[in-house]
């Protein structure tokens, strides 16, 4: 459905894949329960802010650019004067969202979830000026950070039975992931059916006006609407955003696929990865990860690619992004000596390397490759350089840390590390 029919301001509709209810029926344009634009207008008239919900389950430690799409939209609502309600799923993470999974997830301990949650908040901007943070943690009444254990840990059995009574087995099996697993004979544990109900109950607990989610979350977001009706609340709207393709431009951005850009990556690594995004995905990155007007950007694919990489890196690292762009051009161009020495490159310590060391071993120990076998493949494939000179022999031997200290080790055109002697 065309975003124009939603009657929303550009900051709100940009990049949105789905909005429900869309309020396109006759007479719905002024109904704040059927059209989000009408609820926004109602909130302005009454001098109140909408409560915009985004739930995250901290099942890992790193947030990447694919995750940031939802946080950017949440920040847009903050900047428009609304209240972002960020729900840390410290209770639901111990179940694990079955969406997109072909098997039951491993359950995490409460301590693991809390440790992950703390790293998430730091990456989102806790303790940082709002100008540099992904979310605004500074402005009063613009952000609530809630943990859903507040209301879920205390649910008694009668309340759980009531929740279970709001959905049917047929509804659950209509969810694509469950349907696929059931059809293939892959076990589905009963506690997994609880996940969408508990996530939906979060909307009841915080009285959400709007919930943000990826396009794979429609079932869970709709469950929140159903439960709000059941408990006599005004149903929330659901706003779904696309799943960002990874650096390959095809598969979704996922750490398991190795095609991510992490929010905490250094400027050079971030820029170097982004300027290699395939042309076909550049406009999607621009739409979902920046506020730039696509019509004002260069038509030349290479220049457009560089503009995208520079802007996204600038959002995270400020003016260091300009230096990163310059350093990337210097290093990819094969600079040695003074040019390479002047570049701001993240460091890799040689403290754990036992010398004399062979090249394949060196790459794995300093962390530029995941394993010695991968390092061998990369060197044999011509993808590794030392100070701009290609390494051709995986067994090339280096006598000491002093021999390597200060030199730049390069993998492909995206990864650079300056070696540092202990």
Secondary structure, 3 states (H helix, E strand, C coil): CCHHHHCCCHHHHCCEEEEECCCCCCCCCCCCCCCHHHHHHHHHHHCCCCEEEEEECCCCCCCEHHHHHHHHHHHHHHHCCCEEEEEECCCHHHCCCCCCCCCCCCCCCHHHHHHHHHHHHHHHCCCCCCCCCCCCCCCCCCEEEEECHHHHCCCCHHHHHHHHCCCCHHHHHHCHHHHHHHHHCCCCCHHHHHHHHHHHHHHHHHCCCEEEEEHHHHHHHHHHHHHHHHCCCCCCEEEEECCCECCCCCCECCHHHCCCCECCCCHHHHHHHHCCCCHHHHHHHHHHHCCCCHHHCCCCHHHHHHHHHHHHHHHHHCCHHHHHHHHHHHHHCCCCCHHHHHCCCCEEECCCCCCCEEHHHHHHHCCCCCCHHHHHHHHHCCCEEECCEECCCCCCEECCHHHHCCCEEEECCCEEEEEECC
